[in-house]
Amino acid sequence: MEFKEEDYLQLSGLQHFSFCRRQWALIHIENQWEENFHTTDGRLLHENAHDPTFRESRGDLLTVRGLAVFSARLGISGQCDVVEFHRDPDGVSLPGRDGLWRPYPVEYKRGEPKENNADELQLCGQAMCLEEMLCCSIPDGALYYGTPRRRLPVSFTPSMREQVRFYLAEMHGLYQKHFTPKVKPSKACQSCSLKDLCLPKLLRQRKVSDYLAGAMEELS
């Protein structure tokens, strides 16, 4: 099965969905967004990495920023922060380049590594797109975190790839239904930029319809 281009979801949504299904739905279905320090800092970090005109070649290494990727099988599209192409006899050919090259995606993130695997899943989704586009196999990549200023290698295991497919199938199902999951409050809510829109504590105790009805009565 392949998705039509108009049905593609944003690849970055994998990270949102893994963090919180409701957050993903608020952003990608209801088009709601609010900035906080964390999102602003992260956006500036990505702006520095996302320069689609940047190409740097040093010997056996070619570095490309802001590379657009997609997968018709997964139904997603987006951009890779950085893709390094290492000269490798087992790599793939590239237009205008001699020899064979092995793709190595690198995703930039602010702060420190997370307790969950949301960032790893997003990076794995990028690799799966590149594999489909370039007809190759990409076993690993890296996450670069802003606070420790170092890379963490990520292996794209079969279980991680299956989790990407499972999440995307659920995301497509929710998107087609235009359904926003109910809130499931956790400690992660405190760092979420959408907590004032999501209202996790309030909506845990009251139905949305009851809350809206009360707000309308106060205005009348």
Buried (B, 14 or more C-beta within 10 A) or exposed (E): EEBEEEEBBBBBBBBBBBBBBBBBBBBBBEEBEBEBEEBEBBEEBBEEBBEEEEEEEEEEEBBBBBBEBBBBBBBBBBBBBBBBBEBBEEBBEBEEEEEBBBBBBBBBBBBEBBEEBBBBBBBBBBBBBBBBBBEBEBEBBBBBBBEEEEBBEBEBEEEBBEBBEEBBEBBBEBBEEEEBBEBEBEEBBEEBBBBEBBBBEEBEEBEEEEBEEEEEEEEE
